[in-house]
Amino acid sequence: MFKKAASFLAAAGLALATAFTSMPVQAAGTYTSELTGEPISTSIQNQRPIAVMIDNDKRAYPHYGLADADIVYEFVNSTLNSRVTRLMAVYKDWTNETRIGNIRSTRPTNIMTAAELNAVLVHDGGPFYNNAYFSSTGIAHLSGSFARIHNGKAREFTEYVTKGQVASRLASAGISSSYTETVGNHFNFAPYGTEVNLLQAYGSAVPVAKVTLPYAHTNSQLVYNGTTNSYDYWEFGAPCVDGLTKTAVSFKNVIIQDVDLSQLDRNGYLVMNCVGSGIAYYITDGLMVPVTWVKSSYTDKTRYYDAAGKEIQVNCGKTYVTYCPSDTWSQIVVQ
C-alpha cells in the first residue's frame, strides 16, 4: 500500500510551498481547539471529546446536533443494505448539547478512530467483534440506556443523548471527563487566522465544486458553498439540515481516504482496515490535492503527507472524514 500511495502522489507532481494570510489576535481566555484549530474557552481545555454514533438511515432523519460537531466521520457500517453508512460525530464542547442522535451501535472501525482522539465513544451496543478492539485500545465508552424520545418512529430510531446525560453517566461509571493522556492537535493545523492556499502550495490542486461518494444508500455528497467557503453535506438528494438548529451541516475540510474493508460474517459486519497507509484526497476552499494517509496502530493518529513526505497543514475549521472502500474508490465522482 505504501508503494501505491507513493505512485499516486508522484503522478500528481506536487511541489511543496506555503501561502498564508495575516494572523488575527486571539481573545484572552481561549486556546486553539485540538479538533478544529479555532479558539475556544480554556475552561474546557482538558475536557476530552465524545464521539457519538449516529444512524444514517433515511428513516432516522433528521440528524440532531450534527451541525455542532467538530469532526464527522462517515464509514460503511454493513456490507448489506447497499453498504449503508453510519456517522460518528465528535464534540469537544459537549456539555451544552441538548440533543444528539439518534444513536446506534458501533463497529471496530469507530473504536480505532475514537481512540486517536482519547475520546469517550457513545453508542448503543454492537457485535461481539468489538470486544477485542475495546480491550486493545482501552477506549472509554458509554453504551445504551440514553433518552427515548417519542417521534412516531420505530424504537431503533428513538434513542438520543440529551443534556447532562454524558456527564452523569461518566461520573456513575467512574470514567474521567478529562484527558487521560496528552493528545495534542488531531490534525496539523495551519496557524489560526491563516489560510493554506492549495493552488499556491501545490501547483496541481484542482477546483472541486462537488464530490459524490459511492454510497448508494445515502447518496452522500459534499457540495461547495461559495458564500460560506465550506462544503455542505448532502444526502438523500438534498442538503443535510440539523433537526435541532435548522442549520446546514457544513465543513471547512473534507478528507476522503482509500481504505479496504474486511467482511466479518454473513450478517454484513465489517472492519475498515484503517491501520497502515494509502491514498487520500484533501479538499478545502474549493480545491483538492492528493495526499497519503498513515496510521501506525489502533490508537495512533492518522496523519496526512504530501509527495515530499511532509505532513500537510489543514485549514482551521470543522472536518468531514470518510473511509471509502478500496473496491469502490474509482466510483468517486469529482466535479
TORKOL-4160 file (C-alpha; in steps of 0.2 Angstrom, whole numbers, padded with zeros to 4 digits, m for minus):
335
<pt num="1" X="0000" Y="0000" Z="0000"/>
<pt num="2" X="0015" Y="0012" Z="0003"/>
<pt num="3" X="0020" Y="0009" Z="m0015"/>
<pt num="4" X="0003" Y="0013" Z="m0021"/>
<pt num="5" X="0002" Y="0029" Z="m0011"/>
<pt num="6" X="0019" Y="0035" Z="m0017"/>
<pt num="7" X="0015" Y="0032" Z="m0036"/>
<pt num="8" X="m0002" Y="0041" Z="m0033"/>
<pt num="9" X="0007" Y="0057" Z="m0027"/>
<pt num="10" X="0021" Y="0056" Z="m0039"/>
<pt num="11" X="0009" Y="0056" Z="m0053"/>
<pt num="12" X="0001" Y="0072" Z="m0046"/>
<pt num="13" X="0018" Y="0081" Z="m0047"/>
<pt num="14" X="0015" Y="0090" Z="m0030"/>
<pt num="15" X="0028" Y="0104" Z="m0026"/>
<pt num="16" X="0029" Y="0110" Z="m0008"/>
<pt num="17" X="0025" Y="0128" Z="m0005"/>
<pt num="18" X="0016" Y="0138" Z="0008"/>
<pt num="19" X="0004" Y="0153" Z="0007"/>
<pt num="20" X="m0004" Y="0162" Z="0022"/>
<pt num="21" X="m0014" Y="0177" Z="0026"/>
<pt num="22" X="m0011" Y="0188" Z="0041"/>
<pt num="23" X="m0014" Y="0182" Z="0059"/>
<pt num="24" X="m0028" Y="0190" Z="0070"/>
<pt num="25" X="m0026" Y="0192" Z="0089"/>
<pt num="26" X="m0033" Y="0178" Z="0098"/>
<pt num="27" X="m0045" Y="0183" Z="0113"/>
<pt num="28" X="m0040" Y="0181" Z="0131"/>
<pt num="29" X="m0046" Y="0166" Z="0140"/>
<pt num="30" X="m0046" Y="0155" Z="0124"/>
<pt num="31" X="m0034" Y="0142" Z="0116"/>
<pt num="32" X="m0035" Y="0134" Z="0099"/>
<pt num="33" X="m0045" Y="0118" Z="0099"/>
<pt num="34" X="m0036" Y="0102" Z="0096"/>
<pt num="35" X="m0051" Y="0097" Z="0085"/>
<pt num="36" X="m0053" Y="0112" Z="0074"/>
<pt num="37" X="m0038" Y="0124" Z="0077"/>
<pt num="38" X="m0051" Y="0138" Z="0081"/>
<pt num="39" X="m0051" Y="0147" Z="0098"/>
<pt num="40" X="m0062" Y="0140" Z="0112"/>
<pt num="41" X="m0063" Y="0143" Z="0130"/>
<pt num="42" X="m0048" Y="0137" Z="0141"/>
<pt num="43" X="m0061" Y="0131" Z="0154"/>
<pt num="44" X="m0063" Y="0115" Z="0144"/>
<pt num="45" X="m0046" Y="0114" Z="0138"/>
<pt num="46" X="m0043" Y="0097" Z="0147"/>
<pt num="47" X="m0060" Y="0090" Z="0144"/>
<pt num="48" X="m0059" Y="0075" Z="0132"/>
<pt num="49" X="m0071" Y="0074" Z="0117"/>
<pt num="50" X="m0086" Y="0062" Z="0115"/>
<pt num="51" X="m0088" Y="0053" Z="0099"/>
<pt num="52" X="m0106" Y="0049" Z="0096"/>
<pt num="53" X="m0113" Y="0035" Z="0084"/>
<pt num="54" X="m0127" Y="0042" Z="0074"/>
<pt num="55" X="m0139" Y="0032" Z="0062"/>
<pt num="56" X="m0138" Y="0037" Z="0044"/>
<pt num="57" X="m0153" Y="0028" Z="0038"/>
<pt num="58" X="m0166" Y="0039" Z="0030"/>
<pt num="59" X="m0179" Y="0033" Z="0042"/>
<pt num="60" X="m0168" Y="0041" Z="0056"/>
<pt num="61" X="m0168" Y="0058" Z="0048"/>
<pt num="62" X="m0166" Y="0072" Z="0053"/>
<pt num="63" X="m0150" Y="0071" Z="0062"/>
<pt num="64" X="m0150" Y="0081" Z="0079"/>
<pt num="65" X="m0134" Y="0090" Z="0085"/>
<pt num="66" X="m0124" Y="0086" Z="0069"/>
<pt num="67" X="m0121" Y="0103" Z="0064"/>
<pt num="68" X="m0112" Y="0107" Z="0080"/>
<pt num="69" X="m0099" Y="0093" Z="0078"/>
<pt num="70" X="m0081" Y="0097" Z="0076"/>
<pt num="71" X="m0077" Y="0082" Z="0066"/>
<pt num="72" X="m0089" Y="0070" Z="0057"/>
<pt num="73" X="m0083" Y="0053" Z="0051"/>
<pt num="74" X="m0094" Y="0043" Z="0039"/>
<pt num="75" X="m0090" Y="0024" Z="0037"/>
<pt num="76" X="m0098" Y="0010" Z="0029"/>
<pt num="77" X="m0107" Y="0001" Z="0043"/>
<pt num="78" X="m0113" Y="m0015" Z="0034"/>
<pt num="79" X="m0109" Y="m0024" Z="0018"/>
<pt num="80" X="m0128" Y="m0026" Z="0017"/>
<pt num="81" X="m0142" Y="m0014" Z="0013"/>
<pt num="82" X="m0132" Y="m0005" Z="m0001"/>
<pt num="83" X="m0117" Y="m0003" Z="0011"/>
<pt num="84" X="m0127" Y="0008" Z="0022"/>
<pt num="85" X="m0116" Y="0021" Z="0031"/>
<pt num="86" X="m0116" Y="0027" Z="0049"/>
<pt num="87" X="m0109" Y="0043" Z="0056"/>
<pt num="88" X="m0098" Y="0046" Z="0071"/>
<pt num="89" X="m0099" Y="0064" Z="0077"/>
<pt num="90" X="m0085" Y="0071" Z="0088"/>
<pt num="91" X="m0088" Y="0085" Z="0100"/>
<pt num="92" X="m0076" Y="0095" Z="0111"/>
<pt num="93" X="m0088" Y="0106" Z="0119"/>
<pt num="94" X="m0102" Y="0093" Z="0123"/>
<pt num="95" X="m0109" Y="0099" Z="0140"/>
<pt num="96" X="m0122" Y="0111" Z="0132"/>
<pt num="97" X="m0128" Y="0100" Z="0118"/>
<pt num="98" X="m0146" Y="0097" Z="0121"/>
<pt num="99" X="m0150" Y="0083" Z="0109"/>
<pt num="100" X="m0138" Y="0072" Z="0098"/>
<pt num="101" X="m0143" Y="0057" Z="0088"/>
<pt num="102" X="m0152" Y="0046" Z="0086"/>
<pt num="103" X="m0138" Y="0035" Z="0092"/>
<pt num="104" X="m0135" Y="0017" Z="0086"/>
<pt num="105" X="m0122" Y="0003" Z="0088"/>
<pt num="106" X="m0103" Y="0004" Z="0085"/>
<pt num="107" X="m0091" Y="m0005" Z="0074"/>
<pt num="108" X="m0072" Y="m0009" Z="0076"/>
<pt num="109" X="m0068" Y="0005" Z="0064"/>
<pt num="110" X="m0076" Y="0018" Z="0075"/>
<pt num="111" X="m0067" Y="0011" Z="0091"/>
<pt num="112" X="m0050" Y="0013" Z="0082"/>
<pt num="113" X="m0054" Y="0030" Z="0076"/>
<pt num="114" X="m0061" Y="0037" Z="0093"/>
<pt num="115" X="m0045" Y="0030" Z="0101"/>
<pt num="116" X="m0035" Y="0043" Z="0091"/>
<pt num="117" X="m0044" Y="0057" Z="0100"/>
<pt num="118" X="m0044" Y="0049" Z="0118"/>
<pt num="119" X="m0062" Y="0052" Z="0116"/>
<pt num="120" X="m0077" Y="0043" Z="0125"/>
<pt num="121" X="m0086" Y="0033" Z="0112"/>
<pt num="122" X="m0105" Y="0035" Z="0115"/>
<pt num="123" X="m0116" Y="0021" Z="0107"/>
<pt num="124" X="m0129" Y="0008" Z="0109"/>
<pt num="125" X="m0120" Y="m0009" Z="0109"/>
<pt num="126" X="m0113" Y="m0018" Z="0094"/>
<pt num="127" X="m0107" Y="m0035" Z="0088"/>
<pt num="128" X="m0095" Y="m0046" Z="0099"/>
<pt num="129" X="m0081" Y="m0042" Z="0087"/>
<pt num="130" X="m0080" Y="m0025" Z="0096"/>
<pt num="131" X="m0073" Y="m0033" Z="0112"/>
<pt num="132" X="m0056" Y="m0036" Z="0106"/>
<pt num="133" X="m0054" Y="m0018" Z="0100"/>
<pt num="134" X="m0061" Y="m0011" Z="0116"/>
<pt num="135" X="m0048" Y="m0022" Z="0125"/>
<pt num="136" X="m0033" Y="m0017" Z="0114"/>
<pt num="137" X="m0037" Y="0001" Z="0114"/>
<pt num="138" X="m0043" Y="0003" Z="0132"/>
<pt num="139" X="m0055" Y="0016" Z="0125"/>
<pt num="140" X="m0068" Y="0023" Z="0137"/>
<pt num="141" X="m0086" Y="0021" Z="0131"/>
<pt num="142" X="m0104" Y="0023" Z="0136"/>
<pt num="143" X="m0117" Y="0010" Z="0129"/>
<pt num="144" X="m0136" Y="0012" Z="0128"/>
<pt num="145" X="m0149" Y="0017" Z="0141"/>
<pt num="146" X="m0150" Y="0035" Z="0134"/>
<pt num="147" X="m0166" Y="0045" Z="0132"/>
<pt num="148" X="m0180" Y="0038" Z="0122"/>
<pt num="149" X="m0189" Y="0052" Z="0113"/>
<pt num="150" X="m0206" Y="0048" Z="0106"/>
<pt num="151" X="m0205" Y="0053" Z="0087"/>
<pt num="152" X="m0218" Y="0041" Z="0079"/>
<pt num="153" X="m0204" Y="0030" Z="0073"/>
<pt num="154" X="m0198" Y="0013" Z="0076"/>
<pt num="155" X="m0189" Y="0010" Z="0093"/>
<pt num="156" X="m0172" Y="0009" Z="0085"/>
<pt num="157" X="m0174" Y="0027" Z="0079"/>
<pt num="158" X="m0179" Y="0035" Z="0096"/>
<pt num="159" X="m0163" Y="0035" Z="0107"/>
<pt num="160" X="m0154" Y="0051" Z="0109"/>
<pt num="161" X="m0141" Y="0059" Z="0120"/>
<pt num="162" X="m0149" Y="0073" Z="0130"/>
<pt num="163" X="m0141" Y="0087" Z="0140"/>
<pt num="164" X="m0132" Y="0081" Z="0156"/>
<pt num="165" X="m0133" Y="0063" Z="0152"/>
<pt num="166" X="m0115" Y="0061" Z="0147"/>
<pt num="167" X="m0108" Y="0070" Z="0162"/>
<pt num="168" X="m0119" Y="0059" Z="0174"/>
<pt num="169" X="m0115" Y="0043" Z="0166"/>
<pt num="170" X="m0096" Y="0046" Z="0166"/>
<pt num="171" X="m0097" Y="0050" Z="0184"/>
<pt num="172" X="m0108" Y="0035" Z="0188"/>
<pt num="173" X="m0095" Y="0024" Z="0178"/>
<pt num="174" X="m0080" Y="0032" Z="0186"/>
<pt num="175" X="m0074" Y="0037" Z="0169"/>
<pt num="176" X="m0064" Y="0053" Z="0169"/>
<pt num="177" X="m0071" Y="0068" Z="0158"/>
<pt num="178" X="m0053" Y="0074" Z="0157"/>
<pt num="179" X="m0040" Y="0068" Z="0145"/>
<pt num="180" X="m0031" Y="0053" Z="0152"/>
<pt num="181" X="m0016" Y="0056" Z="0141"/>
<pt num="182" X="m0008" Y="0070" Z="0131"/>
<pt num="183" X="m0016" Y="0070" Z="0113"/>
<pt num="184" X="m0011" Y="0087" Z="0105"/>
<pt num="185" X="m0019" Y="0093" Z="0089"/>
<pt num="186" X="m0028" Y="0080" Z="0080"/>
<pt num="187" X="m0024" Y="0087" Z="0063"/>
<pt num="188" X="m0008" Y="0098" Z="0059"/>
<pt num="189" X="m0017" Y="0114" Z="0058"/>
<pt num="190" X="m0011" Y="0130" Z="0050"/>
<pt num="191" X="m0010" Y="0144" Z="0062"/>
<pt num="192" X="m0026" Y="0151" Z="0067"/>
<pt num="193" X="m0032" Y="0165" Z="0056"/>
<pt num="194" X="m0021" Y="0159" Z="0041"/>
<pt num="195" X="m0026" Y="0150" Z="0026"/>
<pt num="196" X="m0016" Y="0137" Z="0016"/>
<pt num="197" X="m0020" Y="0141" Z="m0002"/>
<pt num="198" X="m0019" Y="0124" Z="m0010"/>
<pt num="199" X="m0016" Y="0131" Z="m0028"/>
<pt num="200" X="m0001" Y="0141" Z="m0022"/>
<pt num="201" X="0005" Y="0127" Z="m0010"/>
<pt num="202" X="0003" Y="0113" Z="m0023"/>
<pt num="203" X="0003" Y="0118" Z="m0041"/>
<pt num="204" X="m0008" Y="0103" Z="m0046"/>
<pt num="205" X="m0023" Y="0107" Z="m0035"/>
<pt num="206" X="m0039" Y="0106" Z="m0045"/>
<pt num="207" X="m0056" Y="0115" Z="m0042"/>
<pt num="208" X="m0069" Y="0105" Z="m0034"/>
<pt num="209" X="m0087" Y="0110" Z="m0034"/>
<pt num="210" X="m0095" Y="0093" Z="m0029"/>
<pt num="211" X="m0089" Y="0076" Z="m0023"/>
<pt num="212" X="m0101" Y="0062" Z="m0025"/>
<pt num="213" X="m0096" Y="0047" Z="m0014"/>
<pt num="214" X="m0100" Y="0029" Z="m0019"/>
<pt num="215" X="m0113" Y="0026" Z="m0005"/>
<pt num="216" X="m0129" Y="0021" Z="m0014"/>
<pt num="217" X="m0139" Y="0020" Z="0002"/>
<pt num="218" X="m0137" Y="0039" Z="0006"/>
<pt num="219" X="m0130" Y="0046" Z="m0010"/>
<pt num="220" X="m0118" Y="0056" Z="0001"/>
<pt num="221" X="m0111" Y="0072" Z="m0007"/>
<pt num="222" X="m0100" Y="0086" Z="m0002"/>
<pt num="223" X="m0106" Y="0102" Z="m0011"/>
<pt num="224" X="m0095" Y="0118" Z="m0011"/>
<pt num="225" X="m0104" Y="0133" Z="m0004"/>
<pt num="226" X="m0096" Y="0149" Z="m0011"/>
<pt num="227" X="m0105" Y="0160" Z="0002"/>
<pt num="228" X="m0098" Y="0151" Z="0017"/>
<pt num="229" X="m0082" Y="0144" Z="0008"/>
<pt num="230" X="m0086" Y="0127" Z="0015"/>
<pt num="231" X="m0093" Y="0111" Z="0009"/>
<pt num="232" X="m0111" Y="0107" Z="0013"/>
<pt num="233" X="m0115" Y="0089" Z="0017"/>
<pt num="234" X="m0129" Y="0082" Z="0006"/>
<pt num="235" X="m0138" Y="0065" Z="0007"/>
<pt num="236" X="m0154" Y="0058" Z="0000"/>
<pt num="237" X="m0153" Y="0071" Z="m0014"/>
<pt num="238" X="m0154" Y="0087" Z="m0003"/>
<pt num="239" X="m0143" Y="0097" Z="0009"/>
<pt num="240" X="m0142" Y="0089" Z="0027"/>
<pt num="241" X="m0150" Y="0101" Z="0039"/>
<pt num="242" X="m0149" Y="0099" Z="0058"/>
<pt num="243" X="m0166" Y="0094" Z="0065"/>
<pt num="244" X="m0162" Y="0105" Z="0081"/>
<pt num="245" X="m0154" Y="0121" Z="0075"/>
<pt num="246" X="m0161" Y="0120" Z="0057"/>
<pt num="247" X="m0143" Y="0125" Z="0051"/>
<pt num="248" X="m0134" Y="0116" Z="0036"/>
<pt num="249" X="m0121" Y="0103" Z="0041"/>
<pt num="250" X="m0105" Y="0110" Z="0033"/>
<pt num="251" X="m0086" Y="0108" Z="0034"/>
<pt num="252" X="m0071" Y="0118" Z="0030"/>
<pt num="253" X="m0061" Y="0102" Z="0027"/>
<pt num="254" X="m0065" Y="0086" Z="0018"/>
<pt num="255" X="m0054" Y="0071" Z="0019"/>
<pt num="256" X="m0058" Y="0055" Z="0008"/>
<pt num="257" X="m0047" Y="0040" Z="0012"/>
<pt num="258" X="m0045" Y="0024" Z="0001"/>
<pt num="259" X="m0046" Y="0010" Z="0014"/>
<pt num="260" X="m0050" Y="m0008" Z="0011"/>
<pt num="261" X="m0063" Y="m0017" Z="0021"/>
<pt num="262" X="m0064" Y="m0035" Z="0028"/>
<pt num="263" X="m0082" Y="m0043" Z="0030"/>
<pt num="264" X="m0083" Y="m0052" Z="0046"/>
<pt num="265" X="m0098" Y="m0063" Z="0044"/>
<pt num="266" X="m0113" Y="m0066" Z="0033"/>
<pt num="267" X="m0123" Y="m0053" Z="0043"/>
<pt num="268" X="m0113" Y="m0039" Z="0034"/>
<pt num="269" X="m0102" Y="m0034" Z="0050"/>
<pt num="270" X="m0086" Y="m0027" Z="0044"/>
<pt num="271" X="m0070" Y="m0018" Z="0049"/>
<pt num="272" X="m0061" Y="m0005" Z="0038"/>
<pt num="273" X="m0043" Y="m0008" Z="0038"/>
<pt num="274" X="m0038" Y="0009" Z="0044"/>
<pt num="275" X="m0021" Y="0004" Z="0051"/>
<pt num="276" X="m0007" Y="0005" Z="0038"/>
<pt num="277" X="m0006" Y="0018" Z="0024"/>
<pt num="278" X="m0015" Y="0023" Z="0007"/>
<pt num="279" X="m0020" Y="0037" Z="m0004"/>
<pt num="280" X="m0032" Y="0051" Z="0000"/>
<pt num="281" X="m0039" Y="0067" Z="m0006"/>
<pt num="282" X="m0038" Y="0083" Z="0005"/>
<pt num="283" X="m0051" Y="0096" Z="0000"/>
<pt num="284" X="m0053" Y="0114" Z="0006"/>
<pt num="285" X="m0058" Y="0131" Z="m0001"/>
<pt num="286" X="m0065" Y="0124" Z="m0017"/>
<pt num="287" X="m0048" Y="0115" Z="m0021"/>
<pt num="288" X="m0042" Y="0097" Z="m0020"/>
<pt num="289" X="m0025" Y="0089" Z="m0019"/>
<pt num="290" X="m0020" Y="0070" Z="m0017"/>
<pt num="291" X="m0011" Y="0065" Z="m0001"/>
<pt num="292" X="m0006" Y="0049" Z="0008"/>
<pt num="293" X="m0013" Y="0044" Z="0025"/>
<pt num="294" X="m0003" Y="0034" Z="0038"/>
<pt num="295" X="m0010" Y="0026" Z="0054"/>
<pt num="296" X="0003" Y="0015" Z="0063"/>
<pt num="297" X="m0008" Y="0007" Z="0076"/>
<pt num="298" X="m0025" Y="0006" Z="0083"/>
<pt num="299" X="m0023" Y="0021" Z="0094"/>
<pt num="300" X="m0011" Y="0032" Z="0084"/>
<pt num="301" X="m0017" Y="0047" Z="0075"/>
<pt num="302" X="m0020" Y="0046" Z="0056"/>
<pt num="303" X="m0008" Y="0058" Z="0048"/>
<pt num="304" X="m0008" Y="0065" Z="0030"/>
<pt num="305" X="0008" Y="0068" Z="0019"/>
<pt num="306" X="0012" Y="0077" Z="0003"/>
<pt num="307" X="0023" Y="0070" Z="m0011"/>
<pt num="308" X="0039" Y="0076" Z="m0002"/>
<pt num="309" X="0034" Y="0066" Z="0013"/>
<pt num="310" X="0030" Y="0082" Z="0023"/>
<pt num="311" X="0014" Y="0082" Z="0034"/>
<pt num="312" X="0001" Y="0093" Z="0026"/>
<pt num="313" X="m0006" Y="0108" Z="0035"/>
<pt num="314" X="m0025" Y="0108" Z="0037"/>
<pt num="315" X="m0035" Y="0124" Z="0037"/>
<pt num="316" X="m0044" Y="0128" Z="0054"/>
<pt num="317" X="m0062" Y="0123" Z="0055"/>
<pt num="318" X="m0074" Y="0108" Z="0055"/>
<pt num="319" X="m0068" Y="0092" Z="0046"/>
<pt num="320" X="m0078" Y="0078" Z="0037"/>
<pt num="321" X="m0068" Y="0062" Z="0035"/>
<pt num="322" X="m0074" Y="0046" Z="0026"/>
<pt num="323" X="m0065" Y="0030" Z="0023"/>
<pt num="324" X="m0070" Y="0025" Z="0006"/>
<pt num="325" X="m0069" Y="0006" Z="0002"/>
<pt num="326" X="m0055" Y="0002" Z="m0010"/>
<pt num="327" X="m0066" Y="m0008" Z="m0021"/>
<pt num="328" X="m0077" Y="0007" Z="m0024"/>
<pt num="329" X="m0063" Y="0021" Z="m0024"/>
<pt num="330" X="m0064" Y="0023" Z="m0043"/>
<pt num="331" X="m0083" Y="0027" Z="m0042"/>
<pt num="332" X="m0080" Y="0043" Z="m0033"/>
<pt num="333" X="m0086" Y="0057" Z="m0044"/>
<pt num="334" X="m0077" Y="0074" Z="m0043"/>
<pt num="335" X="m0084" Y="0089" Z="m0052"/>
